[in-house]
Amino acid sequence: MLRAFFAGTFLVLLLLSAVAWRLQPRADMAGKTPLVWVSDDNPTRREQIALFNRLHPDLALRLDPGNTGMEKVIVQSLAGVGPDLFDCYDAYQLAAYVRSGVAWDITDRLQEMGIAVEREVWPFLLPIIVKDGRTYGFPTNAAVNAIWFHKDLFDRAGVPYPRGPWTWQQFLQTAKRLTVRDQRGRVRQFGLLADWWNWPQFVIQWGGSVYSPDGTRCTLDSPQAIAGVQFLHDLIYKYRVMPSPVEEAAMATAGGWGSGTITFFAGKKGAMALGARWWLCNMRSYQGLRMGVVECPHGPVRVFRGYGRATLINRNSPRREQALEFLKYEASREYNDLVNHQADALAPVIRYCQGPTYLHDPEFPREDYNAQWREVMDYGQPEQISPFVNGQAASRILNKQLDLIKNDAKPVPAALRDATRQVNEEIARTLERDPALRARYRALTGRERP
Amino acid sequence: MRGRREETWAALAFLAPNFLGFVVFTAGPVLFSLAVSFTNWNLQRTIPFQWVRLGNFADLLHDPNFWLYLVNTGYLMLGIPLSIAGSLFLAILLSQRLRGIVAYRTLFYLPTFTSGVAIMILWKALYNPEFGPINAALGWLADTLRVAITAPTWLLSTHNLLGLDVEQVRLTASQWGVGARDALIIMGIWIGIGGSNMLLYLAGISNIPTELVEAAQLDGAGNWSIFRHVTWPQLAPTTFFIVVMSFIGGLQGGFEQARVMTMGGPAGTTTTLAYYIYTKAFEEFQIGYASALSWILFSVIFVVTLINWRVGHRELSY
């Protein structure tokens, strides 16, 4: 009886296995090679994939938005079940992907294809695809922040539209006039909306830096860096033209695609906002907005934060050769024109961000500010990182101190001095653990630790 | 004899799937993590793999974040006694013979089978400092009583009822107030009161022999005396179980709340040991260090449970 039961169970399991085998996605779907791209799901991404699939009938690229996040990509790729393509947002992520052996070195392959990233893409994007002289990916888009403004709100206040280049002191006069309070003194409309993660821009505009040029130590305790972050803090607590965290929470309607600040700006909670062209992906859905764009105000130095996204190929993917086709696509006119048309920031390849197609998109005739977006790109500065510290560990330290500054719970100089000391201690700990980095550090500084 | 051997084989065959699952998916990883805690494994190919003996544990003792987050974990557990008392009170109410009592029980159990993430997003909205209903109610109360109060900023504030400092393990007057940690405690109490603890107490109450209650009533005992001298002692084993499980849950907890509501902030004040383990392992890729952290957490849980057991066992011997 028991024997029959076990034999029956075994047969049922065998049958179920056969069904599962039959149902599993074929490696070759109707002659197409499947490719998986781990990226966020949104209409522009789906459109970019559709165009790729149209141009490559032998490939079937599909999106996997459920596994975004560096930790998932690394762990899955090392376990042999990773995606073929994945996103990289900054130099720290690139370093982590390279160190863990997940990113495929495509320097030679790009050369064979005639793609020279150093010449073709925006210079501030290079740190997210190039590490130690080797190239690991191709940029997906590029952005430099500028100031969005509502023409309606300027007209109503009788304030002339801003024109760049201008300084933060000039900006303050405008922002104060556009900050509107109700009878109880609560701000009804802010002069400026900005995401706090733009703080490094204020550091570089005041001539400071997050790290020394060789990345061997954190330099956020410099008078310049402190002055930059102090100004950002003062925009909230001294000049009161920007919302505090509490005021931000009060406006909170965050949700959907894009950051909360975009929603606030589109809802006219602020007359101006520090943002990039990719905000349009969201703001195009709002009716009747009359917007303008002006270069971001500058401090002692006229530079702006440049950033973007890149696509890397999984080194362990059995379809990495086919995945290379996607990077080739990202370098093509078709893709770059699509990105510009979608306003998913700006196209990664410089030469496609000019000419009538880019400047005057017939589908969006009211968007007369594309030349402005192109001009600010030349002032974009890459994110500053240190190769001697884990990016997440450094972020954890910096975010804690910046949280205290943002909440007005700690003076800026004290917070940045503590952040600097703690990041440098983290660098020292990293050097203790990593002999290769220690040797490199010694070669650069002649010392064992910061 | 042969039949007995066959029975043994059959029993082993039935046990095998579960046992194999336990070995592969539970015991194996647990032992693996113990081994890893003595290494520098960190998913970074530039660092050669090494046995570091007790190096990770020694580093932990000098890691200020570890102590801060241990204190955070302990602080967030301050709501446990209130939650248990609330569950008991609710169970007593719901054990009354009332019309529609099953509906009431279901209602109070709702938070337990509702998605945790959904509940947390809801509470995030409730805690909105300007437009959240909680501060609106506080504002109304202050107006009614004609007192001036500064409404808490809840999830945005580093303040707490004990005045714990943000950067060091010490008390600071400037940090005294109501903040993110207290907000999480209140939410935890709300979720916990009507959950499994309430069900356990309900089961415990229904198992109290009616003759004990009747005897007490005949002796002229009032409701409070009956509760104090009959119900409470009879529920001691249930309370003991709930206390032990709540402490274990509390020490392991805080991950979901941190991930969904605060990202461990503001300024790390809602980061618990569980969230710190995740950060170290999956964001900073220091698997060896995170494993050591896990084993320290296990040791803390073990010691606390042992203390609970010793103290609780003594109380149970009535």
Chai-1 contact restraints between the chains, C-beta under 6 A:
chainA,res_idxA,chainB,res_idxB,connection_type,confidence,min_distance_angstrom,max_distance_angstrom,comment,restraint_id
A,L2,B,A10,contact,1.0,0.0,6.0,A-B,restraint_1
A,E71,B,F282,contact,1.0,0.0,6.0,A-B,restraint_2
A,R99,B,Q44,contact,1.0,0.0,6.0,A-B,restraint_3
A,R99,B,R45,contact,1.0,0.0,6.0,A-B,restraint_4
A,R99,B,T46,contact,1.0,0.0,6.0,A-B,restraint_5
A,S100,B,L43,contact,1.0,0.0,6.0,A-B,restraint_6
A,G101,B,R45,contact,1.0,0.0,6.0,A-B,restraint_7
A,P245,B,L156,contact,1.0,0.0,6.0,A-B,restraint_8
A,V246,B,P129,contact,1.0,0.0,6.0,A-B,restraint_9
A,V246,B,T153,contact,1.0,0.0,6.0,A-B,restraint_10
A,V246,B,L156,contact,1.0,0.0,6.0,A-B,restraint_11
A,A249,B,N128,contact,1.0,0.0,6.0,A-B,restraint_12
A,A249,B,P129,contact,1.0,0.0,6.0,A-B,restraint_13
A,A250,B,E130,contact,1.0,0.0,6.0,A-B,restraint_14
A,A250,B,F131,contact,1.0,0.0,6.0,A-B,restraint_15
A,N390,B,E284,contact,1.0,0.0,6.0,A-B,restraint_16
A,Q392,B,E283,contact,1.0,0.0,6.0,A-B,restraint_17
A,Q392,B,E284,contact,1.0,0.0,6.0,A-B,restraint_18
A,A393,B,E284,contact,1.0,0.0,6.0,A-B,restraint_19
A,K400,B,A267,contact,1.0,0.0,6.0,A-B,restraint_20
A,K400,B,G268,contact,1.0,0.0,6.0,A-B,restraint_21
A,D403,B,G265,contact,1.0,0.0,6.0,A-B,restraint_22
A,D403,B,P266,contact,1.0,0.0,6.0,A-B,restraint_23
A,D403,B,A267,contact,1.0,0.0,6.0,A-B,restraint_24
A,L404,B,A267,contact,1.0,0.0,6.0,A-B,restraint_25
A,N407,B,P266,contact,1.0,0.0,6.0,A-B,restraint_26
A,A409,B,T158,contact,1.0,0.0,6.0,A-B,restraint_27
A,R433,B,I47,contact,1.0,0.0,6.0,A-B,restraint_28
A,D434,B,T46,contact,1.0,0.0,6.0,A-B,restraint_29
A,D434,B,I47,contact,1.0,0.0,6.0,A-B,restraint_30
A,A436,B,T46,contact,1.0,0.0,6.0,A-B,restraint_31
